[in-house]
Amino acid sequence: MLKKVKKWLGIEGVKITIEVPEKISMEKKRVDGKLIFESRQDSEVESIRLRIVERFMRGRRGGKLINEYLLGESEVVGKFTIKAEEPTEIEFALPFKVLQSDMDRWESKNLIFKGLIKTAKWVRGVKSVFRIEVEADVKGMAISPLLKKDINLIS
């Protein structure tokens, strides 16, 4: 009885680990990696949702504004079983599309203004942080396992 309650609440349920390269090129427009699933008991995964999100911050102190943008999304549909104490690996490719502001377009096209635009971004406190979110639907669990990992996208 206690085992079923723990599984339902996700206490001893499925744990997810993600392996991606340290630096990912924006020109490639996709993230290749590997998901590793582990569990203390046999579990059945029904589907996996992958998302890449940009957290765009600008401003300083009290005037700081933060927006989040979905850059790419993918769903792996297909049931598979995770055996107890035996890691299961799944490879994935997550395509994404980078959003660019007018300043970003000017910076990438015009070599003369590149330094000026970088300085303007620094003065305004403009910064983007990218992350991958992985959520798995596991049969018999009320709370789906969720993993968020920051990644380094380079231009």
N, C-alpha and C positions, 0 to 999 in steps of 0.2 A: 504494500500500500504506500509506504513512504517513498519507495523507488519511483512509483508512478507520479506522485505529487512533485518530486524533485525534477523529473523529466518534463512534466507539464509546465513548471515554472522556469525551466531552463537552467537549473542549478547544476545539474550534472549532464546537461545536454550537449549539443554539438558546438564545438569551438572552431572558429575559422581563423586561418592565418593566410596572409597574402604575400607573395614574392613578386616584386616588380624591379626593373632596373633602377639604379639610383638617379640617373638623369634620363629624361625622356624628351626627345626632340618634338617641337610643335609642328615642324614640317612633315613629320611622319604621319600625323593625324590619327594615330592609334596607339594604344597601350597594350603590350603583350605581357602576360604574366601567368602566374600559377596560383591556384587556390588550394589550400591544404585543409582538409576537414578531419577533425579528431573527435572521438566520443568515448565515454566510459562504458556505454552500452550500445547495442545495435540500434541504429536509427535509419529512417528513410527520408531522404531529401527529395521534395517534389519539384522545386524550381529554385533558381538563383537569379537575383536581380543585381546588376552592376550599374553604377552611375559614376560619372566624373563631374565634379562640381567645382566652380571657381568662386572663391570668396573674395569679393572686390571691396577693398577698404580705401577710403579717402577722407581727408580732413585730419584735424588734430584735436585732442582732448574732448571738450564738450560738443564741438561741432563735427565729431566723427560720424561718418555714414558708412554703413555696411550693407552690401547687397550680395545675394548668392544667385549664380546662374548655372543652369544645367547645360553642360557642354556635350554630353553623350550618355546614352543609355542602352543597355542590352539586357536581354533576358534569356537564360539558359533553361529551357523547358525539357524535362525528361527525368524520370525518377531513377535514383540510384541509392544503394544501400551502403552505409558506413558500418563496418564491423567494429566491435568493441576493441579498444586499445590498438587499432590498426589504422594508420593515417591513409586517407584517400586523396589523391591529387587530381586536379582538373585544370587543364590549360585553357586560357581565354584570350581573346583579342577584343578590346573595347575601342570602337571608333569614336572620335570626338571632333568637334568643330570649334576652333578658337574664335571667340568674339573679340573684335578690335574696335577701340574707340577711334575718333578722328585723330587724336594725338598719337595713338599707336601706329596708325596708317602713315602719318607724316614721318614718324620716327623711322619706320622701316623703309620708306621710299626715298627720303631726302637725307643724304649724308651730311649736308651742311647743318641742318637743324637738329641732328641726332643728340648732340651734347646739350643743346639748349632745352630740348624737350625732356631729357633725363633730369636736368636741373629743375625744371618746372614741376615735374612729377615728385621729386624729392621735397620741394618746398611745400607742395600741397598735401604731402603725406599719402601719395597713391601707392597702393601695394596689392598684389594678387597672391592668394594662397590657393593651391589646387589640392584636391583630395579625391580618393576613390572610396565609394561606399559599396559594401557588399551585404546583401540581405538574403537569407535562405529561408524558404518555407519548409519546415520539418514537420512531418506527420506526428501528431500527438503533442505538440508544443504550443502553448498559448502565446508565448513571447518568442518571436523569431530572432535567431541570432543575427546580430548586426555588427559590422566591422567598418571603421572609418580609418583611413590611413592617408596622411599627407604625402604628396609626391612632388618631385621637382621637375617642372616643365621648363625647358630652355628653348630659346629661339635660335 
